[in-house]
Amino acid sequence: MTTSEKEVWRLLVDQLPDGCVVLANLRVCGEERDHEADLVCLMPGNGIVVVEVKGNRVWVEDDQWYQKWGGSSRWIDPVDQAARTMYALRDYAEGDFRHGGPRLCWSRHVVLAHTALEQDFAMPECPRWQISGSNDLGDLGARIWETTASHRPFGRIPDADDVDALQEILTGRYLPSRDVVTEAEDRALEADRLTAEQAMLLQVTRLLNRVEIRGGAGSGKTVLAIRQASDLASGRLTGERRRVAVVCYSIGLSRHLRRHLLRGTKADRPVFVGTFEEFGNRFGVRSPGREESERWEHDFPAEVAERVSTLDEADRFDAIVVDEAQDFADHWWPALLLALKDEEAGGLYAYSDERQRIFPRFGRPPIQFVPLVLDHNLRNTRQIAEAFLPLAPTGMDIRGGDGPEVTFVAAPTAEALDAADDQVDTLFDEGWRPVDIALITMGKRHPVQEERQASLGQDGYWRSFWSEDDIFYGHVLGFKGMERPAVVLCVNEDGDRDRSAERFYVGLSRATDRLIVVGDPAVVRRIAGADVARRLGL
């Protein structure tokens, strides 16, 4: 829209009666040529007027219209232009199924925004009532109204319903709307590209056998761990296939790793992918009961270490990759080292984020690692990453792109779960699919999660994560290393438990594109601090 068109549009919006609609820059494609209406006035109780606006200096010479254009002039025909555009728009509107009844009252008007006109101006093709100059702008609305009210009252007078229908017709129908899923998929492709660039680290460090890769949430650690395990097993990095184990703590993450690694030919994939518990089970060590915390921390790993120490060399591993290594207890590491063919030269690669240490154990491997730091956030949108940045390792560079703002929904802790369920409907209304959405809790598990775990078992429950039929219900303790485009984080706890800040950090970072946080603002401040609360709009 030109400056002159904007000026005239503002005048008409201010001067025309309530209920009138002024549309700008409407284009219509005719069979022989295209047309563009600078302005179209839809006036209930009156008619429709197509307005052609000309800025700069305009004059008539030898019955020909001219307009000053830069340092010269050009030939124009505003009257014919207004007429052709009016007929094209009228024909288009009347061809739409929503246009009912006899022909409506249409007319046209020319506005010379920067050219004054004599009151006695007259041309055969353009009477004075059908054109306004700069000296007429003070009552332009009335002049436009009179164009159909008094001078050309032919056709049916439109009412408010006609104006509504015309507005819909002239602005198009069945238009493609913004698709949040497509936008998320496009951003995910860019995040994958950025993450793939980090794989150069593996090439640079291919001769190192003890490496710890540290990085905050969204830095692509798990993607890099998958790539390294695959490269080692297939021999892409060194030209020699390695016998590789990939170990983590949580069941959900282990199933995610399996989906990416246990495919293709058997010779090119890791020998083992699973949890530390499953690693012990592989060698015949029985899992403790869930309530036997002492056996988990000491007895179970000791039995695993004793069993793997007796393995034949053919059953040992050339390299072990540990994802979410901060979850591992002190006593777990010796078992892994003993499972290597060469305890000194065998490969051990740990991926960790100390800020995501959400379990009450503090383990460090009894060896020296070469530390590498991933200081970029690639997997979350800028809005999500900025929300959890104060909780993340320092110095993270946000590169994940723009997305919707993070939403905070205030609810008392006791009502947070119901409020979170309501927000799932909000995500559906925005266009997200069930497979895009996860509702994760910080306190008590969601009843749907409890029901699915009871009826499907752990394996069946985690298989449902990749189902396209329903949203996923989870808990921050089991969701580390996982992500979904749209997440509702339910803060259904009081914030007094140990490591609540770390849990909150994990929860905030599980969404790649759309995040809704539900909880008590006072609890969130107590858990995460004033800076995070401010970033959430509290």
N, C-alpha and C positions, 0 to 999 in steps of 0.2 A: 504494500500500500504506500503510495507516494505521500509526501507531506501535505499536499493540497487535498488529497482524498481523505487523509486523517482529519484535517481541519473541518471539512464538510461533514464527515461522519459524526464528529463530536457535536457540531451544531444541530444536526438532525436528531440525534439521540436526546439532546436537551430540549429541543423545541417541539417535536412532535408529541401528540397526546399519549398518555399512558396506554399500554397495550400494543402500541406499534412496535414493529421489529425492523431494524436496519441491518441488512446483510451486506458484507463487503467482498469485493473481488470474486464474484461468482463466474466460473467458466462453464461454458456449454459447448459441446462438440456437435456441430451441424454436419450434414452430409457433404456440403461443399466447402465449408470453412469453419474455423473456430471463432467463438465470440467470448468476450469478457465484459461483464457488467461491473462498473466501478462500485456502485451502490444499488441496492434494491430495497425499496420501502414497502413493507407489508402493513397496510393500515386497515384494521377492522372497522366496518361502518363506512368505508370510503372506497379503497381500491389498491392497486399495486402500481408503483411508479418505478421505472428503471431510470437511474440517474447516471449521466455521463459527465465526469468532472475533468476540466482542463485547467491546468495551472500555467504559470508563466504568462507572458503577454500574448493575447489572441486578437486577430483583426481580420477584416474582410476586404479583399481587393479584387475588383473585376468579378464579383459574385463568387469568389473563391476564398475559403477559410485558410488562414495561416497561423502558425504558432511559432514563437521565438524558441529556438532550440540550440543551446550552447551559444556559439558566436554567429549563428546563421538562423535560418528559418526553415520550416517544413510545411508541406501541404497537409491539411487535416480536413475531415468532414464529420464533426461531432454530431450533427443532426442525423445524418445517415447511419452513423455508428450506433447512436442510441436507438434508432428505429429497428435496425437489423438485430441488435442484441435483445430488444424487447420481444420481437417476434420469435426469436430462437428460444428464449426462456419460456415464453407462453406455450409454444408447441411442445417443449419438453415436459412442462408441468401437466399439460392436458393429456399427454400420453401415459401418465402414471396412473396406476389403478386406484390410488388414493384421492385422485382429483374427481370429485363428484358433482353432478348437476350441470346446469348451463355454464357457458363461458363467463369468467369473472371479468371485472372491469380493470383493464390494463391501460397504462399510458407511459410516457417517457418525458424526461426533463434534462436539459443541459445546464450545467453550472460552470461559469467562467470565474474561477475562484480569485484570480488576480487581474481581472479586466472589468472595468466599469462599463455599464450599458446605459444609453439614453432611455428615458421612459417611453419615448415614441419609437424605439427600435422595432423594425418589422421586416421579415423576409417571408416569401411565399411558403417556404417549407418549414418555417420556424416562427410562429407567432410569439408575442412578448410574454404571454402567460406560460410558455413552454421553455423559457430560458431565463436564467438569473445571472446577474453579474456580481462583482465584488461589492457594489453598493446596495445589493439586495440581501446580503447575508444575514442582516439583523432580523429579518422575518422570513428566512428561507423555509422553515418548517411550514408556515402558513401557505407559502407559495406552492410547495410540493403538495400539500393537502388540497389546494384549490385545483391542481392539475387534473384531478379526477372528480373532485366534488362538484365543481361548477362547469368546467370547460369540456369535459369529455365523459359524461356519466353513462357510457354505453357498457352493457354487460351487467351481470349480477354483482351486487355489492357483497364483498366478503364479510363474513362474521369471524368471531374469534376462533372457531373451529377450523374455518377455511385457512386462516393465517397459520395456525399450528400445523395443518397438513402441508401447506405450501413450504413452510420452513423445513419440514422433514424432507419433502420432495427435492427442494433446491440444494440441500446440503448432502444428498446422497442417501442410499439405503444399503443394508447388508454390508456395511463397511467392515474391513478387517479391524478388529480391536487389538489393543495392546495385549500380548500374550506373555504372561509372566514365566510360563514354562519355557517357551522358546528363548526368552531373554536369559533365563538361568542356564539353559543348555549352551548358548553362545558364550556366556561368561565362563562356564565350566571348561569349554574348549580352550579358551585363553589361559585359564589357570593350569590346565594340563600342559599347554605349551611352555608356560613359565617354569612349571615343575620339571619338565623334561630338560630344560636348559641346565638345571642343577645337576643333572646326571653326569655332567662333565667332571664333577668332583670325584666320581667313581673312577674315571679314567686317570685323573691326576694321582689318586691314592691307591692305585691298583697293586703297588708293590708293598703297601703297608698291611700288616696282618693284625694290628690291634688298634681299632679306630672307634672313637665315640663321637657320634654326630648329635649335636645338641641343637635344639630349635624350639621356638614357641609354637603354640597352637596355630594351625593353618600354614606352617612353613613347608609342608610336603614331606615330612619325615617318613611316614608310612609308605608313600609312593616311592621314595628313594630306597627304602628297605626292600620293597618288592623288586625293584629294578636290580639292586645289588644281588639279592638272592638268585634271581633268574640269570643274571650275567655270570655269576660264579658257577652255577650248576651247568649252564650250557657251554661255558668256556669262551663266551664272547669277549671278556676282558683280557684273559691271559692266554687263550688258545688251548687251554687244558680244562676238561670237565672236572668239577669238584663234587665231592659228596657233601651235601649241604643240609643243615637243619635250620629251620626258622621257628623261633620260640617266642611266645608272649605270655601274658598273664590272663587276659580276659577271653572268655569263650567267644563273644561276638567278634572281637578283632581277629581271633584265630580263624573263624569261619570266613571273614573278609579276606584274609591272607590266602586261605585255601582256594577261594574262587579265582583269585588272580594267578596263583602259582601252580596249582595242580591241574594244569591243562597242557595240551601239546604232547609231544612224545615223552615217554617216561625218562629217557636218557638225558633230556634237557631240563628237567625240573628237579627241585629239591627232593631229597629222600623223605624228609619229615617236615610237616608244617602243623603246628598246634600249640596248645598251652603247655606250661611247665608240668602241670598235672598229667597231661597226656604223654608228655615226654617220659615221665617216670613209668606210666602204665605200659608204654611201649616195651620197657625192659622188665616187666613183670612186677613192678612195685604197686601195691594196693593203695588206692586213694583213701585218706582219712575221711571221717565224717565231717560234715560242714561245721559242726560245733567243736571239733577238736583242733583249736587254733595252735596249740603247742606242737602237735604232730605236723601241722602244715609248715610251721616256721623252722622246726629242727629235725624231727624224726623222719618225716617223709623225704626231705632233701638228703639227709644222711644216708638213708636206705638207697636212694637213687644213685648217690655218689659211690656207694659200696658196690652196687650192681654194675654200673658202667665201668668201674675200674677193672672188672674181670672180662670185659668184652674182647673178642678177637678184633684184630686191626681192621678186618674187612667190614665190621659192623660199626666202626667209629666214623667220625666225620672230619673232613678236611677244613670245614669252616662252619661256624654257627652265627646266625644273625638274630639279635634280640631286639624286638620292637617294644616300645614303652618300657625301657629298661629300668626306669625309676620305680617300677612296681615290684622289682625283684628284691627278695630279702638276702641278707649276707650269706646265709647258708645254702642258697640256691646256686651261686656261682661256681663253687668247687665242682659240683656235679657236671656242669657244662664243660669246664676245663678238662675234667677227666674223660669226657666223651670225645675229645679231639684225638686224632691219630698222633699228633705231635703237640704236647701240652705247651711247648715253648714257641714253636713256629706256626702252629695251627691258627687259622683265622678266627678272630672273635670281633664282631662288629655290633656295637650297642647304639641304639637310637633312643634319646631320652629328652625329657623336659621336666626339670626339677619342680617347676611350678604346677605340674599336673600330678604331683605325688599325693594322691588322695587316700591312700591306704596307710594305716598306722604301722608302717615298717620302713626302716632306713637301711637299705643295703647298698654297698659299694663293692664292685668286683676287686679281688685281691691282686690285681695286675695294673700295670701302667698303660693307659690308653693315649693315643695321639688325638687330642680334641679338635674337632671341626665345628664351626658354628654356622647355622642357617639363620641369617638375621632378616629374612624377608617373610612377610605374610602374603601368601599367594592364593590361599583357598577360600578366604572369606571376603565379602565385600568390604569396601572402605568403612561403611557405616557400622558393620558388625565388629570389625577389627578395632576401630576406634573406641567402641564401647568397652572392650575387655583389655585394651592396651595397658592400663595401669597395673593389671594383674599379671601380665606376661613378662618374660625376660626383657631386660632393657635393650634399647637400640633397635627395635623391629621396624623395618621399612615396609609400609603398607603398599602393596602393588596389586591388590585384588580387584580393582575397578569399583564403579559406583553401583548402588542398588537402593532399594527402599529404606527409609529410616527405620531404626529399631523402635518397636512399640512397647511401652510399659503399661500394663493393666493393673491398677491397684486393687488388691483384695486381701481381706484378713486371711491369715495363715490357714485357719480352719475351713475357709471357703475357697481357697486357691485352686483346689482340684476341679471343682465345678466351674469356676471361672475359666480355667484352662480349657476345659471341654468346649465351652462356648467359643473360645478363640479358634478352635479347629474349624468351626463353621465359618468364621471370618476368612480363614485361608481358602476354604472351598469357594466362597463367594468371590475371592480375588482371582480364581482360576487355577489354583494349585490342584494337582491330582493326588489321590491317596498315596501313591508310591513316592511322592515328593515330601510327604509330611511325617514328622515324628513329634510325639508329645513325650517329653522326658521330665522326670521328677527328681527332686533333690532329697526329699524326705521319704515317706511311705510310698511304696510302689503303687501305680495305678491299678485299680481292680481288674482292668482288661489284661494288663501284663501278668498279674497273679493267675488269672484264669487260663491264659494261654500257656504259661510255664507249667501249670498243673496238668493241663490236658494234652499238651504237645510234647512235653519234655524240653530239655535245654536245646537239643539239636533242632527239633521241630519249631520251637519258638524262634530261634535265630534264622531258620530258613524263611520264616515269615517276613523277615526284614527285607527280603528281595521280592516279596509278593507285590503284585500291582493292584491287588484287590482291596487293600485296607491300609490305613495309616499304621505306623509302628509306635507302640507304647514301650518305653524303656526307662532306665534309671541312669543317672550320670556315672555311677560306679561301673556299669557295664557298657557304656557307650563311648568310652575313650577310644580314639583312633578311628571312630566312625563319623559319618556326616550325612546330612540330608539337606536339600535345598531350603526347605522351610521347617522351622522348629518352634514349638511352643515349649518354653522352659518354665516349669511350675516350681516355684520356691515354696514348697509345702513343709517347711521346717522353721524353727525359731532362730536358727543361726548360732546356737550356743554349742553345737557339737564341734569336736576337733576337726580341723581342716575343711571347714565350711567354705572358706575363701577359695581354696583349691577346687572344690566341687563346683562352685559358682563359675569359676574361670573355665572349667571344662564344659559346663552347660552352655555358657554364652558362646563358645567357639564351635559348637556342633553344627550350627546352621551356616550354610555357604552363602545364601542369598536373602532370606527373610527370617527375621527373629522377632518373636513376641515373648516378653518376659511377664509372668504373672506372679504377684506376691505382695507382701506388706512392705511399703516403702521403708519403714523403720527397720525391718529385718534386713533388707537389702543394704541399707547404710551400715548396719552393724557388721554384716558379712564382708562387704566389698570396699567400704570406705567412701568418703565424701566425693572423691574424684569420679569413681565409677557411677555413683548415684547421680551426680550432675550430668554425666554423659547419657544417662538413661532418662534425663528430664525430670529428676526428682528434686 
